[in-house]
């Protein structure tokens, strides 16, 4: 796992009327990744975007598309999101009957594999798969909507995973998403996160100064 802090702005908080322009602005502002939340109205209570939109957005930046699939069943959409331009594909263990199969489907497309844990999801869901994945995404809110309040009760889970990854000497990024702001960014980094997803803070704080907000989250 890299010790460098990366910022992955969530386009869930962007202006969907000019999404392409928003992504170009995030690129210029120094975002490391672009976090794309995909929701199906079934696995989570909201609907966002599909592969066609991701495909249209792909030419806007060369930055890594960090695609979080909150959809179930997930397997049938992996190929289309891969072909649309996803670089990292993250899924939830509860969204597939066979975690190993889902991992191999993503790897077959030549993409990096992430597994996401909801606030109440146990670390045990992914401990048998650590050697095969590249990223763990800890949700610090219940997935479905942006602008929610950070749940500090997920910090022990983050610390536990950091310890396991260190002990096994694995190269797995620890990403956190949900209510990340200037007040708690230091705490989550200390707990082990090296990729911070943030939507509302990046797009709304400091009169929407994207560069300033990205820099503050990275250095805070």
C-alpha positions in Angstrom: 0.0 0.0 0.0 1.3 3.4 -0.9 1.8 5.9 1.9 1.0 8.8 -0.5 -2.5 10.3 0.2 -4.7 10.3 -2.9 -7.9 12.3 -3.3 -10.8 10.8 -5.3 -13.5 13.4 -5.7 -17.0 11.9 -6.0 -18.9 13.2 -9.0 -22.1 12.4 -7.0 -21.8 16.0 -5.7 -21.0 17.5 -9.2 -23.4 19.4 -11.4 -24.9 16.6 -13.5 -25.9 19.2 -16.1 -22.3 19.8 -17.0 -20.6 16.6 -15.8 -17.9 16.6 -18.5 -16.8 20.2 -17.6 -16.8 19.3 -13.9 -14.4 16.4 -14.5 -12.1 18.6 -16.6 -12.1 21.0 -13.7 -11.3 18.3 -11.2 -8.4 17.1 -13.4 -7.0 20.6 -13.5 -7.5 21.0 -9.8 -5.2 18.1 -9.1 -7.5 15.2 -8.3 -5.7 11.9 -8.3 -8.7 9.7 -9.2 -12.3 10.4 -10.3 -14.8 8.5 -8.1 -17.9 7.3 -10.0 -20.8 6.1 -7.8 -23.0 3.7 -9.7 -26.4 3.0 -8.0 -29.2 0.9 -9.2 -32.2 1.8 -7.0 -32.2 -1.8 -5.8 -29.0 -2.5 -3.9 -29.1 1.1 -2.6 -32.1 3.5 -2.6 -30.9 5.8 -5.4 -30.3 5.7 -9.1 -27.3 7.4 -10.7 -25.5 6.6 -14.0 -24.8 3.7 -16.3 -21.9 2.6 -18.5 -23.0 4.8 -21.4 -22.5 8.0 -19.3 -19.1 6.7 -18.1 -18.1 6.1 -21.7 -19.0 9.7 -22.7 -17.1 11.1 -19.7 -13.9 9.0 -20.4 -12.4 11.4 -23.0 -12.6 14.3 -20.4 -9.6 13.1 -18.4 -6.7 10.6 -18.3 -7.1 10.3 -14.5 -8.0 6.9 -13.0 -11.8 6.2 -13.1 -12.5 4.7 -9.6 -15.9 3.1 -10.2 -17.9 2.0 -7.2 -20.7 -0.4 -8.3 -23.5 -0.3 -5.8 -25.6 -2.7 -7.9 -26.9 -6.2 -7.6 -26.4 -8.6 -9.2 -23.1 -7.1 -10.2 -21.4 -9.6 -12.5 -23.5 -8.9 -15.6 -22.3 -5.2 -15.6 -18.6 -5.7 -15.2 -17.8 -6.0 -18.9 -19.8 -2.9 -19.9 -18.2 -0.7 -17.2 -14.8 -2.0 -18.1 -15.3 -1.2 -21.8 -16.7 2.2 -20.8 -13.4 3.2 -19.3 -13.3 2.1 -15.6 -9.8 1.6 -14.2 -10.7 0.3 -10.8 -14.0 -1.6 -10.3 -15.2 -1.9 -6.7 -18.2 -4.1 -5.7 -19.9 -5.2 -2.5 -19.6 -8.8 -1.3 -23.4 -8.8 -0.6 -24.0 -8.1 -4.3 -22.7 -11.4 -5.7 -23.3 -15.1 -4.9 -19.6 -15.8 -5.6 -17.0 -13.3 -4.6 -14.1 -15.3 -6.3 -16.0 -15.3 -9.6 -16.6 -11.6 -9.5 -13.0 -10.9 -8.7 -11.9 -13.1 -11.7 -14.4 -11.3 -14.0 -12.9 -8.0 -13.2 -9.3 -9.3 -13.5 -10.2 -10.9 -16.9 -11.0 -7.3 -18.1 -7.6 -6.2 -17.0 -8.9 -3.9 -14.3 -8.0 -3.4 -10.6 -10.3 -5.0 -8.1 -11.9 -3.3 -5.1 -14.2 -4.7 -2.5 -16.4 -2.3 -0.5 -17.7 -2.8 3.0 -20.8 -0.9 4.2 -20.7 0.4 7.8 -22.3 -2.8 9.2 -20.5 -5.2 6.9 -17.9 -7.4 8.6 -14.2 -7.6 7.7 -14.7 -11.4 7.6 -16.5 -11.0 4.2 -13.2 -10.2 2.5 -10.4 -11.7 4.6 -10.2 -14.8 2.4 -9.8 -12.7 -0.7 -7.1 -10.2 0.3 -4.3 -11.7 -1.9 -6.4 -11.2 -5.0 -7.6 -7.6 -4.6 -6.1 -4.2 -5.0 -8.3 -1.9 -3.0 -10.7 -2.0 0.0 -13.3 0.8 0.2 -14.7 1.4 3.7 -18.1 3.2 3.6 -18.3 5.7 6.5 -22.0 6.4 5.7 -24.8 4.1 4.5 -24.4 4.0 0.7 -27.1 5.7 -1.4 -26.8 9.4 -1.0 -24.2 12.1 -0.8 -23.9 14.8 1.9 -24.3 12.4 4.8 -22.6 12.7 8.2 -19.4 10.7 8.8 -19.8 7.6 11.0 -16.7 7.3 13.4 -17.7 3.8 14.4 -16.1 2.5 11.1 -12.6 3.6 12.3 -11.8 0.3 14.2 -12.6 -1.6 11.0 -10.2 0.6 9.1 -7.5 0.1 11.7 -8.0 -3.7 11.8 -7.7 -3.9 8.0 -4.5 -1.7 8.0 -3.0 -4.1 10.6 -3.9 -7.2 8.6 -2.5 -5.7 5.4 0.7 -4.7 7.1 1.2 -8.1 8.8 0.6 -9.9 5.5 2.8 -7.4 3.6 0.1 -6.9 1.0 -0.2 -4.0 -1.5 -3.8 -3.0 -1.0 -5.0 0.6 -1.0 -7.4 1.5 1.8 -10.1 4.0 0.6 -12.7 5.7 2.7 -15.9 7.3 1.5 -18.7 9.1 3.3 -18.8 12.5 5.0 -15.0 13.0 4.6 -14.2 16.7 5.4 -11.4 18.9 6.7 -12.2 18.0 10.4 -12.0 14.2 10.1 -9.5 13.7 7.2 -6.5 13.5 9.6 -8.3 10.9 11.7 -9.0 8.6 8.8 -5.5 8.9 7.5 -4.1 8.0 11.0 -6.5 5.0 11.0 -4.9 3.7 7.7 -6.7 5.3 4.8 -4.6 6.4 1.9 -7.3 7.2 -0.6 -10.0 9.7 0.5 -13.3 10.0 -1.4 -15.0 13.3 -0.9 -18.0 15.0 -2.7 -19.7 17.8 -0.8 -16.5 19.1 0.8 -14.7 19.3 -2.5 -17.5 20.9 -4.5 -19.0 23.2 -1.8 -16.4 24.4 0.7 -14.4 27.6 0.1 -16.9 28.8 -2.5 -16.3 25.6 -4.6 -12.5 26.2 -4.9 -11.7 22.6 -6.1 -7.9 22.9 -6.0 -7.9 24.5 -2.5 -10.3 21.8 -1.2 -8.4 18.9 -2.7 -5.1 20.3 -1.4 -6.5 20.8 2.1 -7.9 17.2 2.2 -4.6 15.8 1.0 -2.4 17.7 3.5 -4.8 18.0 6.4 
